[in-house]
Amino acid sequence: MITFSFDGKAYTAQEGDTLAAALLRNGIGLVGRSFKYHRPRGIMTAGVEEPNALVTVGEGGRAEPNTRATDVFVYDGLVARSQNRWPNLSFDVGSVLGLAAPALSAGFYYKTFFGSAKKWMFYEYFIRKAAGLGNAPTQADPDRFSHRAAFCDVLVVGAGPAGLQAALDAAEAGKRVILVEQDNILGASLIRDPQELDAAWIEATAARIRGAGGRILTRTTASGYWEHDLVTLTQRLSEPGQTPANGVAQRLWHVRAGQVILANGSIERPMAFAHNDRPGVMLSQALRSYVRRFGVVPGKRLVIATNNDDAYKTAQALKDAGAQIVAILDARPAPAGANSGHRVYNDAVPLSTKGARHCLKSVSALVDGKTMEWDADLLAVSGGFTPVVHLHMQAGGTLDWNEDAQAFIPASSRQNVTTIGGAADPQPIFKMVPVSSPNKSFIDFQNDVTLADVDLAWAEGYRSVEHLKRYTTLGMATDQGKLSNMAALGRLAEKQGVAIPEAGLTTFRPPYTPVTMGLIAGAGAKDAGAHVRRLALYDLHAAKNPIWQPLGYWFRPRAYPINGESLAQAALREAKAVRNNVGMTDVSTLAKFEVSGPDAAAFLEIICATTVSQLAVGRGRYTFMLREDGFVFDDGTVWRLDENRYLLTSSTGGADRMATHISYVRQYLCPHLRVSAVNVQEHYAGIAIAGPTAKAVLATLIGEEPPRHMSTVPAVIAGIPVIILAASYSGERAFEIYITASDAATVWAACEGQVMKVGGALYGLEAMEFLRIEKGHLVVGGEVDGRMTPHDLALDKMLNKAGGYIGASGLARPALSEAGRRQLVGLEALEGDIPEGSMLIPSEGASPQGHVSAAAFRIIEGGSVALGQLVDGFSRHGEILIASSPTRGQKARVRVVAPHFYDSAGERYRD
Amino acid sequence: MTEVTITTLPAAPLHVFEIWGNAASVAKRFKAATGFALPATGRSGGNDALRLIRFEPTVWLVEGDISALGDVLADDGALTAISGGVVHMRLSGPGWRTLLMEGGVFDAESPAFAAGCSAATIIDHVNVRLHVVSDDACDAYVPLSFSQGLRHFWKQAAGILAG
């Protein structure tokens, strides 16, 4: 025996019970409350289509709301709670909303927008209070989730008789086969109706599939069908709320299949009649499942309402189990059911029910034009069968209308998918039309949508099925209309006076059943969703306890505070060290590409918008790259290391994009060039040494005269070969030292020793930002934001006049030279600090004419400066504007100036 | 139980060997210099001193002694060092194929992906080059910055497989 609890009360279950079976076994028929009217609801189905019996399972971070009681298998210690009720399930204050049903009909919340806005402010509180079903856990989920790929020749979805046979045939034909079943055991309809193929056949077939190398996944739902026959599977490795055996609760499979065979079967349809939602009204096949699979008989006196033969199997099953079959209401005319051995009423359709807390009291029906009523505690309904076509439709398939079954069945698909079994050939039924009052005749049970709501939507002009769906919320609950859609379509078609296929269909979208957010996140659910990229020198930085800053996937030191400094204090101290003496920083994350070959310069002059071929060996230059539309998308430096060998650097944030761009240009635009372009971003770690004494520091380190500005030399530091690039981002004399990453720690230690010896400092990204803003250097993602041309950034004088670079044609478009474009400017605060990201306005209330892209303190002189983009900014130097950030309540008066606040002649980095 | 062990191999020289022209001549010179043919796409070839693994139509990863390759390439290609940016890991044990399916997009379970085969793929967002060294082991060449994260990911996944 297994012990579990429901709403705090302990119960016992049998091994293999679903929560629904266990509740019924314990005589509990009332399981939940409906979303809108808080109507008492029981268990209607035995599968994933369950609309009513939604509960929260588990505790703490493991709690899973809106779990279908029919789709969770009881384990020892399971804790389940009912939802959407207060103070308790039996006495729910919210049920008073049922009295207000006329005011809460389809689209009522849209109507709250009518009238003055004040009315909405009144309604909003109550609507928000009532919205949502179940409560998301507030604690972190302690479990892990896995994503796994799989490939197969044949993927079979559904392990009923058709699916098992298809999987067996494919496996024994030598195919790689995956068979998935959402239940925890195989067999599907055979579990309910084992007359022809019993458990032994299922077991033997499964053994043969496995023996032939097939993989069988139970508790696994094919939840999405994507392009190229990619199917996502959701596998439960533990039940909702259960502690997983090895820490992993669920696995998301990405299966790429050569062929997909769908053996999904059909879902039985309910019938629309008044009070068809009470506990005690169940689908016929579901009832049969509870009796035959779980040995649970949820009632003693049974009425069956049907329009097909299948329900007679339920009558037999219940009779065999000792229940009394009070009446079978068969919508078909006589002699349907005449030889069943049961009391059959033909031309009979249900009208209404009366109920007690956990079951029914009576059922009434219209029989051959007359109203009749029976005492009964259980009503089994079978309104026909809806083939499960969701995956077929997600695969881009089409549907045919099967008149005999009054159902859509799969037709063609552009993907390699076939539907077999019951979903391809549903049972014939008798077409019936609801005769009961539409007001309490529910068709979407979870969202409390009735036939009357469909009628109202029609009356209010909603003709399209897509509009009807959204106006009434039909099919928008967690069950996604598995039970309701056909009933709604039937009613809409009836209103339109057309056949159901002409009424249209809504779209079938993944997932087929709800998927947890943790499963989508996978292993990344425990961190930021992706791995953090570690610097080669990470351990050395970490030992100094810096403030870290995420930069893309990287984490880089933002500052190295000492003696309790704040970030700003540390950054200012570090920046001053660079201005007055020397500082060193880690620049390993810069993108770096080694470009080799006789055509290397020609290749680089296609990538870069500046000239390259005129560079002498050992020289470098600043460069930038354009998109094909002529806008700047990255910048960096290019260095001629040898006759036919160059090193191209570009921004950290754009590194992956630049790698893709270079690969594209190499392989698609320039396959004819004799060139190799290799991404060496991580091969080389980089250290920058900057400041007035940087040259002397480096000279000591390399034992020779350092290269002049924008020159490069190979050298040796601490016995390690390095490449030295004399380039400055800070505005001071500066050098970048590149070393094979595995040797970087040795070189860093040597450099740090020398820098510290002369009283220098390490500096991080914050100081680097101060330095570069003061100098007016650009940053990709800041000033280079994808909307700026070389002209806008005052880079046009550097453009390769010969053209031929990517973006040259786009840049020639007249619109990019017209007045009114935003241009790079500098901004000086007249008082206060300039808020970064603020808009630039000429006066209070005026429209923005630009924005501040980066702001900083002047390092030596003090005061606030910034870089920004301003309409026609080049011609507006001297103007006074307001830098305003209304969202932060900050503003400053600023003067527009040239975007260089420090050594505009560049004298400090030249010898 | 599915077992797999993850080992980080010692750093060793690693180069990109790329040909941009006269491929047949390069192949001929290569075989003459090394005694084995340039491996086909998705395959490796070589010996203990020198091994080439082909991941792209014109690109091979080179492990070992490259002293002869400069002359082999002449003006028809380039050799570029990348060892500083790559961590060489080995996944060994019967579970390596299953492990590679975790967070993967490549069919490492295919019997055709056998010893001597190579592949460039993505595993849990990380670009990884794979080389099957035996039925029981597969080497992975992982970007340095991602290596610790991927090793952690694999160790957790391996724990799941073993559970």
Interface residues (C-beta under 8 A of the other chain):
Chain A: R144 S146 H147 R148 A149 A150 F151 A245 N246 G247 V248 H254 R256 G522 A523 G524 A530 H531 V532 R533 R534 L535 A536 Y553 W554 E594 S596 G597 P598 L673 R674 V675 S676 V678 V680 Q681 E682 H683 Y684 A685 I739 T740 A741 S742 D743 A744
Chain B: A11 V16 E18 W20 G21 D75 D76 G77 A78 T80 A81 I82 S83 G84 G85 V86 M101 E102 G103 G104 V105 F106 D107 E109 S110 D124 H125 V126 P143 L144 S145 F146 S147 Q148 G149 L150 F153 Q156 A157 G159 I160 G163
